[in-house]
């Protein structure tokens, strides 16, 4: 079987039930501290309202909700259901980070590693425009890709084994760059699922974006953000080594209302 023949993005669809075993919430504690500290440094004290685009199962967000009032958006209904269970006090919306408009603004917008699914500069521009459309003047936008072109190393293999007492999962991911001349890389995932004594093997494929740091900085500045780079602590893991922190200037003409009108009616909350 060719890699291109593997069904894509199953982790957010029929295999979404495995998400808490693939990436347990407690594994996010250290990096979430960096996100919280960056938000607090830029926003100051108070329980500010924040929006997470591409929140997925809400694992990173779960470490921020004690300090901030949060709203979450994701493209996958099944992942939103995980997040709603983990974060019952959060308002959830089904939507695409490149097009969604909620018709309201926040003190901060964050995009965790879901930003990696932006495959082109046009995708990045659209995501940054969405962030801007949901920010108050002077608001803060934080994002962090897993890799920059300059720091990317391949091939890379990662694995883990976790159990919830009923299902045991060994998760293996192989990341490589089929074409170093384009802006995408590919990850093939293997799920060894032991449930009730039976072992089942599933495959999955994800294509994500890869851009130089300069591209990120230029496109964020183009979107109206003054950008700073905050280091992120991940031990020996090179992923998300830098948080890109953008501030929308108070004097910048805020396009939220216009963007909301052009994108259609606000997205209703998921119940």
GIJO-V86983 format. One record per helix or strand. SS is the DSSP state (2 for helix, 1 for strand). FROM is the first residue (numbers start at 0). LEN is the number of residues. If there is no record, write none. Layout:
SS;FROM;LEN + SS;FROM;LEN
This chain:
2;2;3 + 1;7;1 + 2;9;3 + 2;15;7 + 2;24;19 + 1;48;5 + 2;60;3 + 1;68;6 + 2;76;10 + 1;90;4 + 1;105;6 + 2;112;5 + 2;120;13 + 1;134;9 + 1;155;8 + 1;166;10 + 1;183;12 + 1;197;12 + 2;212;10 + 1;224;7 + 1;241;7 + 2;255;7 + 1;268;1
